[in-house]
Amino acid sequence: MAEDRFLLKDGALFDGFSLRRTDLRLERGVVTEIGNGLSKTLGEESVDCEGHLVAPSFIDLHTHLREPGGEEAETFFSGSIAAAAGGYCRVVAMPNTDPVPDSLGVIDEIRGRTLRLPISIDLSASITKGRRGSNLVEIAELAQRGVKIFTDDGNGVQSAMIMRRAFEASAASGSILAQHCEDESIMASGSMNEGELAERLGLKMISPLAETVMVARDIELCKAIGGRLHLQHVSTSRAISLVAEAKGDGAAVTCEVTPHHLLLDESYIGSGNSLFKVNPPLRTVSDIDGLWRGVASGIVDVIGTDHAPHPRWKKDLPFENAAFGMVGIEQALSVSFLGAREFVGRSAGYLPKLNIALDSIEVLEASLISRDELSWLLKVVELLAIGPRKLLRLPTEPIIQGSKVDLVVIDLGASGVLTSDLIWSKSKNSPYLGMELPLAIRHNVVNGKMIVRDRNVEVERYWR
Ligand SMILES: [Zn+2]
């Protein structure tokens, strides 16, 4: 049997434009036939997708792969396996590595290590040399060499003047400035969200203002200078309001939320569980609801994972001393959907704006998920799959005969308790260990190859 010819039978296909029950014949990643009642031809593998949602594979604009310099935590090899397991076909690697990708030479050298992997890895470059905040990198030159996203992630760019010049370069090159919004001069050096809970635990606090002040500043700069601003891991309800206003004014601003900020509030920290230490910190339930309202109204453009692997010795410490960050690229869909489910529980009847006709949701209604939850699921899939393509200016078109597609098959009936042996990432610093998570990535077909088959990543076959 050819390894790159599939007949996906009886799935519900969602491409961002419609939801329909259909069979799909796929040959080397190209849809050769689409419609109902297709039968298997010689040399083709039939894949039963009954009760499953079929969608474009996901793209993550915010992944820490740690290579070079942090290979103890993750590598391009291990991180791409984790990403594949999560349903991804492409990720953008963050530049807080050693060396920092801040010049053509370093970028070419690092890129060489990513080219043979079964999923695409885009390198971001830093905005400032060495991510030190004082000297701009050659944005125009790097953009010409294919760098689409510039970010000092791990830190925000503190100087407004440097950002002003970065926006000038962004306007000239069309590249995206992705900002980790954290003004370090306003109570940013703590470890937990400012409030009663942090006070009770006696933990140093991080003010929500550290985020919102920089969001407001960068929106102003972007509107005045031009260029493209992407706000990473927005975690406060107030920041969503600022983005809403900026979008209303027509500013070229986009924003991202993470799965963990969509599900977990600060109370998960309990008496100081370091697995829940992350930056920006977990906020309040009312912030979570603000993020979901932003998702519903289209203010939020993408879900980015901020997958942040750390070796055990960096997390297995008292809360104040532990590293910030959590792994999560493998559970991004499940965790986001669980967050949606809890939001539905708090705000019944509140539904997201979708492109598709709502009665088409009937094709999925045999499954155990309620109709309201299904519309949220589709919205989540849109933010994982379609939103990032729009940002990167990749094609987003209805899937028809002749379309070249990477596809993920989502098992709607699956659920299970996460244990560390189920995590593909080299690091196991997951806050979801022991939690029952809904849904599963059953298959992931990238570049015509089924790199995830029956929830198992085909490492031997495609990564060696
Ligand atoms: Zn960040």
Boltz pocket constraint, residues with backbone or C-beta under 6 A from the ligand:
constraints:
  - pocket:
      binder: B
      contacts: [[A, 153], [A, 154], [A, 155], [A, 180], [A, 232], [A, 233], [A, 279], [A, 280]]
      max_distance: 6.0
